[in-house]
Amino acid sequence: MEKQYRLKQERAPIYEALERFRKMRVVPFDVPGHKRGRGNPELTEFLGEKCVGVDVNSMKPLDNLCHPVSVIREAEQLAADAFGASRAFLMVGGTTSAVQSMILSSCKRGDKIILPRNVHKSVINALVLCGAIPVYVNPDVDKRLGISLGMKRDQVARAIRENPDAVAVMVNNPTYYGVCSDLRAIVKMAHDTGMLCLADEAHGTHFYFGSGLPVSAMTAGADMASISMHKSGGSLTQSSFLLTGPKVHAGYVRQIINLTQTTSGSYLLMSSLDISRRRLALHGREIFHKVVDMAEYARQEINNIGGYYAFGRELMNGDSVFDFDNTKLSIHTLDIGLAGIEVYDILRDDYDIQIEFGDIGNILAYLSMGDRIQDLERLVSALAEIRRRYQKDPTGMLTQEYVEPVVVTSPQEAFYAEKVSLPLEQCEGRVCSEFVMCYPPGIPLLAPGEKITKTVLEHIQYAKEKGCSMTGSEDPELKHLNVLA
Ligand SMILES: Cc1ncc(COP(=O)(O)O)c(C=O)c1O
């Protein structure tokens, strides 16, 4: 049985307004200058007339994303209803913009925020922007898989006890690999001490619609959540939602969003949010049931190959893996003597299979509503063949993905400080003023304000050698790093 909603989820007001608009044949003396594609035939040929015809600017019949009063407002109300939130904001700058608005709405310069260190770079970027001070809770680590897990309850409790002046606790729900902390307990701990609880749900859109999945942030009582509709929700790339709970002053959040949001919100992105929200509200349970079934099937088949370990709910331990998102197909590869990133490259180069990412010891195949069982079978047989062709002795391979940071100064102070550029080999002991990360997953190995230790340098070197896409540093080749002068 599908969920019951307060509003008519069959509606899609932005989409409906665009369909009405299309029929009106309005003569455009406004931007965009391609004028429904006529001025740029190559673009129209590539994207199609239907698509460029609704790439239009804000106007009264279509509302305005910066100050919604009609169809966008209605779409936001429907989204809030679908996600069980008090308010929902359509975001056209990716979940990065949702995460940043969430943090900028909660923290001011000098405020402390408690968070796990395995956050996406958008979180630490937000701290550079607003000057808040991170209080990191090191995530628990699975020694065999080398991946970071969730935060343990007693670690969060200790961080709260030691920092009663912190304004918020932030949680990944789930991590890229699908690991969930005990969100309900963390929300309670935060609220008991007057702190907000914020959730990065870039990888958790489906929690709101499927069944038997981990608890969503709004259900757990969190105050804000950033939702990547464009990941598991099926909308166009860069479209997301920011959700808020009853304690949050939504008018202020809108003002924060408008500090950095474009004044030319894309109707392609907004209509895709509207149509996708409708689809999830009406059919989400059935859609994600199928995704879970496919993931379970693939997990079993991959574990039958031998050598690989496709992990799942057996990792649950009641605390740092309080729950596991079993739509995620995460596979440990080290036992066949290949780093995750090597398997990732071989799958693309030799088998025309593009997966989400590979890191030191694991790969993640992202499963969603668009997958088919025959494609999974191709992945399984490619993995079996890779094992046969490339398996080697794993001795000497790096096993741990997470490197504990040594924080010396705040991200903002370090980012704006006087700095010098040094060759990587000469950076040990210095304080970094920029980011270094493998992308994806985009979790910094180094963030501004952190000490550059021997371990982290070895890790960077290893990731480079194995072919990870290294990003964040000013030097695109990452031969130099900016450090505090
Ligand atoms: C955990 C997490 N948060 C936030 C983001 C940012 O999302 P976007 O790429 O939509 O800006 C990502 C992107 O992969 C992510 O993995």
The ligand as a Tripos MOL2 file, in Angstrom:
@<TRIPOS>MOLECULE
LIG
   16    16     1     0     0
SMALL
NO_CHARGES

@<TRIPOS>ATOM
      1 C1         27.4760   12.9210    0.8220 C.3       1 LIG1
      2 C2         27.3490   13.9630   -0.2540 C.ar      1 LIG1
      3 N1         26.8790   15.1860    0.0790 N.ar      1 LIG1
      4 C3         26.7430   16.1560   -0.8400 C.ar      1 LIG1
      5 C4         27.0600   15.9410   -2.1600 C.ar      1 LIG1
      6 C5         26.9220   17.0600   -3.1410 C.3       1 LIG1
      7 O1         25.9770   16.7810   -4.1170 O.3       1 LIG1
      8 P1         25.9490   17.5010   -5.5350 P.3       1 LIG1
      9 O2         26.9710   16.8200   -6.3930 O.co2     1 LIG1
     10 O3         24.5510   17.3130   -5.9870 O.co2     1 LIG1
     11 O4         26.2850   18.9390   -5.3380 O.co2     1 LIG1
     12 C6         27.5490   14.6770   -2.5540 C.ar      1 LIG1
     13 C7         27.9160   14.4160   -3.9550 C.2       1 LIG1
     14 O5         28.2930   13.3630   -4.3690 O.2       1 LIG1
     15 C8         27.7070   13.6700   -1.5690 C.ar      1 LIG1
     16 O6         28.1970   12.4620   -1.8900 O.3       1 LIG1
@<TRIPOS>BOND
     1     1     2 1
     2     2     3 ar
     3     2    15 ar
     4     3     4 ar
     5     4     5 ar
     6     5     6 1
     7     5    12 ar
     8     6     7 1
     9     7     8 1
    10     8     9 2
    11     8    10 1
    12     8    11 1
    13    12    13 1
    14    12    15 ar
    15    13    14 2
    16    15    16 1
@<TRIPOS>SUBSTRUCTURE
     1 LIG1         1 GROUP 0 **** ****
